[in-house]
């Protein structure tokens, strides 16, 4: 019996070492104290003998089970070797193949991902309908919605496609075109135009410090940073949005976001609480200042500073507060205009650009279920002075407040809201930078029956300056607005 056990041990050890099994010879030794079996001589070891396989599989590689059984066979042989010569060792039970070895063999080998395997694709489409229902609504013009006004009703407001992801551990990419743009002076819609094209460069493994370089949103105004995909009201407030064309510009911004804040920014988006996303707790940068997709015109950069923090109260309520500011010189476009019986072409107060400076504060009590969102800005910016027939730096102010309530139920999420906004200041991106007056109230409700679909219905009472052409009249009107958004 002892010979059979040792023979089995020989087979197992030969298979484990990859040696051929046919006519395999192996010398075995037993330690006098520990009674362990060894394949090599050594101090305190007695030779058991030379063993040759006479049974079992013929020539060829042994099955995996034989290799796996090597260790149990050694233990059995050791016990047998220490038995009395008058006792017969019990036959060793067959050792089952360990599950760990089987699982290891079945595990797929993960290949290293290439940079293009890390890039994700997503986007959204907004289809909007406006209907005039009172006052001089047909004469209304609004920078935030080109489908407002005479002979305008239905159109595609956004058609975005976002490619984003990590190229490696320290560099990420964000690229976003919009396929629903209308270039200046064109009567044809749905052109493709670049919105974002930037890289985030991370300086540490925790990704708390990063530099964003390229065309991106400049961190001025909380609602400006909030994506149209997440925003509750159809359009951004003019007081904040008038500072940046399409909220974007070409520049470089350094952001700092500690891990706690980054986690909260992500939770606000995941919970559907209309967050702005991660634009840092602190931000400092420079940008051209002439707006998205426009070249600089004075070789003088704007400087922007940003500070905000998402607090989480003991009851789980999220609150965010902060301030933003920017400073620079802006070159307004000019052309001949007739006002007060005079025809003239305004001159810039400074040929290198008119002083353009603003500071803004924001406060957000996230809808859990009741929420409040408010911003206010003051500053100076380029504005047409009819008496002096020039564009000079003039004071401005304005802001908004919005109340909302989030209802989650069987048929999705329902969020009614009410918003009031006001602005007294220039529309610097329009030709001749005319003064703009806005007083607007809006009430509506957003219904999101599923993640992929959102429907918004709103009523707006607008009193705003038509800055598209002289004599820049003040128009008063009422609108019904409907928007369908598809997320993918």
C-alpha positions in Angstrom: 0.0 0.0 0.0 2.9 2.3 0.9 4.4 1.7 -2.6 1.1 2.6 -4.2 0.9 5.9 -2.3 4.4 6.8 -3.1 3.8 5.9 -6.7 0.9 8.2 -6.8 3.1 10.9 -5.3 5.7 10.4 -8.0 3.1 10.8 -10.7 1.8 14.0 -9.1 5.2 15.5 -8.6 6.4 14.6 -12.1 3.3 16.2 -13.5 3.8 19.3 -11.4 7.3 19.7 -12.7 6.3 19.1 -16.3 8.5 16.0 -16.6 7.4 13.1 -18.8 5.6 10.4 -16.9 6.9 7.4 -18.9 9.8 5.6 -17.1 10.1 8.5 -14.7 12.4 7.8 -11.8 12.4 9.9 -8.6 14.4 9.5 -5.4 12.5 10.5 -2.3 13.7 11.3 1.2 11.9 11.6 4.6 12.9 14.0 7.3 13.5 12.2 10.7 11.9 14.9 12.8 9.1 16.4 10.7 8.4 13.3 8.7 8.0 15.4 5.5 8.9 14.0 2.1 11.5 15.6 -0.1 12.8 15.0 -3.6 16.4 16.0 -2.7 18.8 14.7 0.0 19.6 16.9 2.9 20.7 16.9 6.6 18.5 14.7 8.8 16.8 13.1 5.7 16.7 9.3 5.1 16.3 7.9 1.6 13.0 6.0 1.1 14.1 4.6 -2.2 13.9 5.1 -6.0 10.5 5.0 -7.5 9.3 4.4 -11.1 5.7 4.9 -12.3 4.2 1.5 -13.3 0.5 2.5 -13.3 -1.6 5.4 -14.4 -1.6 7.5 -17.5 0.8 6.7 -20.3 3.2 9.1 -21.9 2.0 12.7 -22.3 1.0 15.6 -20.1 -0.8 14.7 -16.9 -4.3 16.1 -16.4 -4.7 19.3 -14.4 -6.3 17.3 -11.5 -3.0 15.3 -11.1 -1.1 18.5 -10.7 -3.6 20.0 -8.3 -3.4 16.8 -6.2 0.3 17.0 -5.6 0.0 18.7 -2.2 -2.6 16.4 -0.7 -0.6 13.4 -2.0 2.5 14.6 -0.2 0.6 14.9 3.1 -0.8 11.4 2.7 2.6 10.0 1.9 4.1 11.6 4.9 1.5 10.0 7.2 2.1 6.6 5.6 5.9 6.9 6.0 5.6 7.3 9.7 3.3 4.4 10.2 4.6 1.2 11.9 6.0 -1.4 9.6 3.4 -3.8 10.9 0.5 -1.4 10.2 -1.0 -0.9 6.8 -1.5 2.6 5.7 -5.1 3.4 4.7 -5.6 4.3 1.0 -5.6 8.0 0.4 -8.9 9.4 -0.8 -8.9 11.0 -4.2 -8.3 14.7 -3.9 -10.8 16.9 -5.7 -9.4 19.6 -8.0 -9.4 22.9 -6.1 -12.1 25.3 -7.3 -9.7 28.2 -7.0 -7.5 26.7 -9.7 -10.5 26.1 -12.0 -11.7 29.7 -11.4 -8.3 31.1 -12.1 -8.1 29.2 -15.4 -11.5 30.6 -16.4 -10.8 34.2 -15.6 -10.5 36.4 -18.7 -7.2 38.3 -19.2 -8.0 42.0 -19.2 -6.3 43.8 -21.9 -4.9 47.3 -21.4 -7.5 49.9 -22.6 -6.5 52.2 -25.4 -7.4 55.9 -25.1 -10.3 55.6 -27.5 -11.8 52.8 -25.4 -12.2 55.3 -22.5 -14.2 57.9 -24.6 -18.0 58.0 -24.0 -20.7 59.4 -26.2 -23.9 61.1 -25.0 -26.1 64.1 -25.8 -29.5 65.6 -25.9 -32.0 67.3 -28.3 -34.4 70.1 -27.4 -37.5 70.8 -29.6 -39.3 74.0 -28.7 -42.6 75.6 -29.5 -43.6 79.2 -28.7 -47.1 80.7 -29.1 -47.9 84.4 -28.7 -51.1 84.9 -26.7 -51.2 88.6 -25.7 -49.8 92.1 -26.0 -47.2 92.8 -28.6 -45.7 89.3 -28.3 -45.1 89.1 -32.1 -42.6 91.9 -31.8 -40.7 90.2 -28.9 -37.0 89.4 -29.3 -34.9 87.5 -26.8 -31.2 86.5 -27.0 -31.9 83.1 -25.4 -34.5 81.9 -27.9 -34.5 82.7 -31.6 -37.9 81.1 -32.0 -39.6 84.0 -30.2 -41.2 86.7 -32.4 -43.2 87.1 -35.6 -43.5 84.1 -37.9 -41.6 82.0 -35.4 -43.1 79.0 -33.6 -41.4 75.6 -33.6 -37.7 74.6 -34.0 -34.8 72.6 -32.7 -33.2 74.6 -29.9 -30.4 72.2 -29.1 -28.9 69.2 -30.8 -25.8 68.3 -28.8 -23.4 65.4 -29.1 -20.7 65.1 -26.4 -17.5 63.0 -26.7 -15.7 62.9 -23.3 -13.5 60.6 -21.3 -10.0 60.1 -19.9 -7.1 59.7 -22.3 -5.0 58.6 -19.4 -4.8 59.2 -15.6 -3.8 62.8 -16.0 -5.5 64.1 -19.1 -9.2 64.0 -20.1 -11.0 65.3 -23.2 -14.3 67.0 -23.7 -15.7 67.8 -27.2 -19.2 69.1 -27.9 -20.6 70.4 -31.2 -24.2 71.7 -31.6 -26.1 70.9 -34.8 -28.9 73.4 -34.2 -27.0 76.7 -34.7 -27.8 79.6 -36.9 -24.8 81.7 -37.9 -25.1 85.5 -37.7 -26.8 86.9 -40.8 -28.1 83.6 -41.9 -31.8 82.6 -42.3 -31.0 78.9 -42.4 -31.0 76.9 -39.1 -29.4 73.7 -38.0 -25.8 74.4 -38.8 -23.0 72.5 -36.9 -21.0 74.8 -34.6 -18.4 74.1 -32.0 -19.5 74.6 -28.4 -16.8 73.0 -26.3 -13.3 71.6 -27.1 -11.0 71.4 -24.2 -8.6 69.2 -22.2 -8.4 68.9 -18.4 -4.9 68.4 -17.2 -4.7 66.9 -13.7 -1.7 67.6 -11.5 -2.3 65.0 -8.7 -3.6 61.4 -8.4 -6.7 62.6 -6.5 -7.7 64.9 -9.3 -8.2 67.8 -7.0 -6.1 70.3 -9.1 -6.6 70.7 -12.8 -6.0 73.1 -15.7 -8.7 73.4 -18.3 -7.4 74.6 -21.7 -9.5 75.3 -24.8 -13.0 76.6 -25.5 -15.2 76.0 -22.5 -17.6 77.7 -20.2 -16.0 80.5 -18.2 -16.9 80.3 -14.5 -19.0 83.5 -14.2 -22.6 83.0 -13.1 -24.0 79.8 -11.6 -26.8 79.5 -14.1 -24.4 80.1 -16.9 -22.4 77.0 -15.8 -25.6 74.9 -15.5 -26.2 72.9 -18.6 -29.3 73.6 -20.7 -29.9 69.9 -20.3 -30.3 70.3 -16.6 -31.8 73.8 -16.4 -35.4 74.1 -15.3 -36.5 77.4 -17.0 -36.2 77.5 -20.9 -33.6 80.4 -20.9 -30.9 81.8 -18.8 -31.4 85.1 -17.0 -30.2 88.0 -19.2 -28.4 89.9 -16.3 -25.9 87.0 -16.0 -25.9 85.7 -19.5 -25.2 89.1 -21.1 -21.7 88.9 -19.8 -20.7 85.9 -21.9 -21.7 84.9 -25.5 -22.9 81.3 -25.3 -21.4 81.2 -21.8 -18.1 80.2 -23.4 -14.8 81.6 -24.6 -11.3 80.5 -25.5 -9.1 80.4 -22.4 -7.3 78.6 -19.6 -8.8 78.1 -16.2 -7.2 76.5 -13.1 -9.7 74.7 -10.9 -9.4 73.2 -7.4 -12.1 70.7 -6.2 -11.5 68.8 -3.0 -12.8 65.2 -3.0 -15.7 65.9 -0.7 -17.0 68.7 -2.9 -16.5 66.7 -6.1 -18.6 63.9 -4.6 -21.4 66.3 -3.8 -21.4 67.9 -7.2 -21.8 64.4 -8.7 -24.6 63.5 -6.2 -26.5 66.7 -7.1 -26.6 65.6 -10.7 -27.3 62.0 -10.0 -30.3 62.9 -7.7 -31.8 65.1 -10.4 -31.5 68.2 -8.3 -30.5 70.5 -11.2 -26.9 71.0 -10.2 -24.3 72.9 -12.2 -21.7 70.2 -12.4 -18.1 70.4 -11.2 -16.5 73.7 -12.0 -14.3 73.7 -9.0 -14.6 75.1 -5.5 -12.1 77.7 -6.6 -11.3 78.8 -10.1 -9.0 81.4 -11.7 -8.3 81.9 -15.4 -7.9 84.1 -18.4 -9.8 84.2 -21.7 -10.1 86.2 -24.9 -13.3 88.0 -23.9 -15.0 88.3 -27.3 -17.2 85.3 -26.9 -17.3 81.7 -28.2 -16.1 81.0 -31.7 -14.8 84.6 -32.0 -11.1 85.7 -32.2 -9.7 88.2 -29.8 -9.8 91.8 -31.1 -7.5 93.7 -28.8 -4.7 91.4 -27.6 -6.0 92.0 -24.0 -7.2 89.0 -22.0 -10.1 89.0 -19.5 -9.4 87.6 -16.1 -12.1 85.5 -14.2 -12.3 84.3 -10.6 -14.8 81.8 -9.2 -15.6 80.6 -5.7 -18.4 78.3 -4.6 -19.1 75.5 -2.1 -21.8 72.8 -1.9 -22.7 72.4 1.7 -24.6 69.3 3.0 -26.7 69.9 6.2 -27.2 67.4 8.9 -30.7 66.5 7.5 -29.2 65.8 4.1 -30.2 69.2 2.6 -27.8 70.5 0.0 -27.0 74.3 -0.1 -24.6 76.1 -2.4 -23.3 79.6 -2.2 -20.5 81.6 -3.9 -19.3 84.6 -5.8 -17.8 85.2 -9.3 -16.1 88.1 -11.0 -14.4 89.0 -14.2 -12.5 92.1 -15.6 -11.2 93.1 -19.0 -11.7 95.3 -22.1 -14.4 94.5 -24.7 -14.4 95.7 -28.3 -18.1 96.2 -29.4 -19.1 96.0 -33.1 -20.5 99.2 -34.5 -22.5 100.3 -37.6 -24.4 103.4 -38.7 -27.6 103.9 -36.7 -30.4 106.5 -36.7 -31.7 107.6 -33.3 -33.5 110.8 -32.2 -33.3 112.0 -35.8 -29.6 111.6 -36.0 -27.6 109.1 -38.1 -24.2 108.3 -36.8 -21.7 105.5 -36.3 -20.7 105.2 -32.6 -17.1 105.4 -31.6 -15.5 103.4 -28.9 -14.5 105.2 -25.7 -11.2 103.5 -26.0 -10.0 101.9 -29.3 -8.3 99.1 -27.3 -11.7 98.2 -25.8 -14.2 99.5 -23.3 -13.9 98.6 -19.6 -15.9 95.5 -18.9 -16.1 94.4 -15.2 -18.7 92.5 -13.2 -19.1 90.7 -9.9 -22.0 88.2 -9.1 -23.2 86.3 -6.1 -25.4 83.1 -6.1 -27.3 81.1 -3.6 -29.0 77.7 -4.2 -31.2 75.8 -1.8 -31.6 72.6 -3.8 -35.2 71.2 -4.3 -35.5 68.5 -1.6 -38.4 68.9 -2.2 -38.6 72.7 -2.0 -35.8 74.8 -3.6 -34.7 78.4 -4.2 -32.2 79.6 -6.7 -31.0 83.2 -6.9 -28.3 85.3 -8.4 -27.5 89.0 -8.6 -24.8 90.9 -10.5 -23.4 94.5 -10.6 -20.7 96.1 -12.6 -19.8 98.2 -15.6 -19.8 97.4 -19.3 -19.8 98.8 -22.8 -23.1 100.7 -23.6 -24.3 103.0 -26.4 -24.5 106.7 -25.3 -26.7 108.4 -27.8 -25.9 111.9 -26.7 -22.2 111.5 -26.9 -22.5 109.1 -30.0 -20.1 106.7 -28.5 -19.8 103.4 -26.6 -18.6 103.9 -23.1 -18.4 102.0 -19.9 -21.7 102.3 -18.0 -23.1 100.8 -14.8 -25.3 97.7 -14.9 -27.2 95.5 -12.5 -29.7 92.7 -12.4 -30.5 89.2 -11.4 -33.3 86.7 -10.8 -34.9 84.5 -8.2 -36.6 81.1 -8.8 -38.6 78.9 -6.5 -39.3 75.2 -7.3 -40.7 72.0 -5.9 -39.7 68.5 -6.7 -42.3 65.7 -6.7 -41.3 62.1 -7.3 -44.0 59.6 -7.9 -45.2 56.6 -9.8 -45.2 58.4 -13.1 -41.8 60.1 -12.8 -40.5 63.4 -11.5 -42.7 66.6 -11.6 -41.1 70.0 -10.8 -43.2 73.1 -10.9 -41.4 76.5 -10.7 -41.8 80.3 -10.8 -39.1 82.7 -11.9 -38.7 86.5 -11.9 -35.8 88.3 -13.5 -34.7 91.9 -14.1 -31.8 93.6 -15.9 -30.7 97.2 -16.5 -27.6 97.3 -18.6 -26.1 96.9 -22.1 -26.3 94.0 -24.5 -22.6 94.3 -25.4 -22.6 91.4 -27.9 -25.2 93.1 -30.1 -24.1 95.8 -32.7 -23.7 99.2 -31.0 -24.1 97.7 -27.5 -27.6 99.2 -26.9 -29.0 99.5 -23.4 -31.3 96.6 -22.5 -34.2 96.6 -20.1 -35.8 93.3 -18.9 -38.6 92.6 -16.5 -40.0 89.1 -16.8 -42.0 86.6 -14.9 -42.4 83.0 -15.7 -44.2 80.0 -14.3 -44.1 76.4 -15.5 -43.7 72.7 -14.8 -41.3 70.1 -16.0 -42.3 66.5 -16.2 -39.7 63.7 -16.5 -41.5 60.4 -16.9 -38.2 58.6 -17.6 -34.5 59.5 -17.7 -34.6 59.7 -21.5 -37.5 62.1 -21.8 -38.5 65.5 -20.4 -41.4 67.8 -21.1 -41.6 71.4 -20.1 -44.7 73.7 -20.3 -44.4 77.4 -19.3 -46.1 80.7 -19.4 -44.0 83.9 -19.7 -44.9 87.5 -19.4 -42.0 89.5 -21.0 -41.2 93.2 -21.0 -37.9 93.6 -22.7 -36.0 95.8 -25.2 -35.7 94.6 -28.7 -31.9 95.1 -29.2 -31.8 93.7 -32.7 -32.4 97.0 -34.5 -32.8 100.7 -33.8 -34.8 102.5 -32.3 -34.6 99.6 -29.8 -38.2 99.6 -28.7 -39.5 98.3 -25.4 -41.9 95.4 -26.1 -44.5 93.9 -23.8 -46.1 90.4 -24.5 -47.2 87.0 -23.3 -46.1 83.6 -24.4 -46.9 80.0 -24.0 -43.9 77.8 -24.3 -43.5 74.0 -24.8 -40.3 72.0 -24.9 -39.6 68.4 -25.5 -36.1 67.1 -24.5 -34.7 63.7 -25.4 -31.6 62.6 -23.4 -29.2 59.9 -24.7 
